[in-house]
Every structure is written in C-alpha cells, then in structure tokens.
C-alpha cells in the first residue's frame, strides 16, 4: 500500500516536470520565431 502512494507521488512529479519542459520548449520556439521575424524585417530594409 505504501509503495502505491510513493509511485503515485513520483508519477505526479514526473508529469509536472514533463509539462514544465514542454511549456519552456514552447516559449523557446516562440522566442526564436520572434527573433527571426525581427531579423528579417531589419535586413529587408537594408537590402533596398
């Protein structure tokens, strides 16, 4: 019975960690897209 409670706690913590990693990865992707977008607009003005 005790092992089931420990396993449940570990599963919950691992699930929360995986969710946090997914959120941080998504934030990183969004930041890169925004950075690429601003670089394109800056270089586009210099090409003319």
ABEGO torsion letter per residue (X at the ends): XAAAAAAAAAAAAAAAAAAAAAAAAAAAAAAAAAAAAAAAAAAAAAAX
